[in-house]
Amino acid sequence: MKNLNRIDALKQAAFIESSFDGYLIFNSINLLYLTGCSGPSALLIPSAGEITLYVYSVNYEQTKAQAAGFQVELVKANENLISTIAEQVKCFKIKKLLVDTLTVEKWEILTKELGADHTACVNTSFIQALRGVKDKTEIALMRKAAQLTSLGMKVATETIRPGVKEYEVAAEIEYAMRKGGAGGTAFETIVASGPNSVFPHGGCSSKKIRKGDLVVVDIGATFQHYCSDMTRTFVVGKPTEKQLKIYNLVKDAQAASCHLFKAGAAASVVDGAARKIISEAGHGDHFVHRLGHGVGLEVHESPTLGQYSQDILAAGNVVTVEPGIYIPGFGGIRIEDTVLVKPENAEKLTSGCYSLVLEN
């Protein structure tokens, strides 16, 4: 039922408010969001008529079992999916068709099949706007994903020590999250130590962690397809004065931006609060990415928290807050949490492990 409610909301925005009369969905994440199924290849939503899911035989029985309320149509191996959909578009007398995503080759086939009396255009804004605001069910799933991610970070603090390889730390983190019930990782686990920490996406290598290294750990678990994202930076042993100073600067920047979260806040203003603190300390050029991004069925989605973002935060947005400073020859420090935007404030869904110093 919730999936049909999402489709009703999509139809309201795209059809009633914007005068289109058909929406064609191909993106696998959008299909999952709207149908609750991970197997369909396409979804045709007419303004009037039956909603149809197109599925190849390998996923047909599973989709029929899961897709209550949808017409499920089997696409045969020798059948051209785009041509089949184009014929259905004509049958529904759809004249203004929205498409969420399609390759250039398939787009050319679709527009040729439809002919000059049909208008088709690519648009993701309607569905991205819906996906950006999480409902109670989604928030509950994301809380669980965040709890599993926080568990993984706790295991990181117990595993990092001199002589341990980055990928060995990653393996323990991922095992713990999986054992706790995670569906998988939201992205490739990052354990970047020493010189590798200066790269925001430093990856995970066979490098052995050394005493005194900065170690950036960026991880995320999924739970029932929903993602979480969390970063902490550690030092094995006693940190240098500079390491401690930069760490506290990043921590203060995150706190300043989190203080501004509420429905109606401009994403650029939230970003600016963190960027101002870092810039005034002389490290503006070392904060090389946006403050954060939306999280949901994908680890990067709407809204965007950046200095040039036009987004306005809404209650139900789930975003990351991840200021960082990356100094060549010194290393990188990033602190990141997944945060739920509420009407008057925000709630961190990820938690714990804020100490820079590890005594392992």
Number of C-alpha atoms within 10 A of each C-alpha: 9 13 17 16 11 17 19 15 15 19 23 15 17 22 20 12 9 11 14 20 21 24 26 21 22 17 17 15 16 21 19 16 19 19 25 18 19 17 22 27 17 21 25 23 24 22 21 11 12 13 17 19 25 23 23 19 15 11 16 18 14 15 24 19 9 14 16 14 14 16 15 19 17 18 17 11 9 6 11 10 18 17 16 14 20 18 14 15 23 14 10 16 16 22 17 17 23 23 18 18 17 15 8 9 8 13 17 12 14 20 16 13 17 19 11 10 8 16 14 20 13 14 15 14 12 17 21 15 14 17 25 22 20 20 14 9 9 18 19 14 19 29 21 22 31 28 21 27 35 27 21 25 29 16 20 25 21 15 17 24 22 15 11 15 19 22 19 18 23 26 12 17 29 25 14 20 27 18 11 14 15 25 17 18 21 25 16 13 22 24 30 29 30 21 17 21 27 25 18 20 15 19 19 20 16 10 17 16 23 19 18 20 24 27 29 29 30 26 27 30 33 29 26 15 22 24 29 35 29 25 27 24 25 26 27 21 17 15 19 10 9 10 21 14 12 21 23 14 21 24 20 16 25 26 15 19 23 22 12 18 25 22 18 15 18 21 25 20 19 25 28 22 20 26 26 16 19 23 14 9 11 10 19 14 12 16 22 14 15 20 28 22 21 24 28 25 23 17 20 17 17 23 26 24 28 21 18 13 15 13 16 16 27 21 20 22 25 31 30 27 30 27 28 32 23 20 18 11 9 15 21 29 31 28 22 25 26 29 26 26 25 18 14 12 15 20 14 17 24 28 18 11 19 12 12 20 18 19 12 13
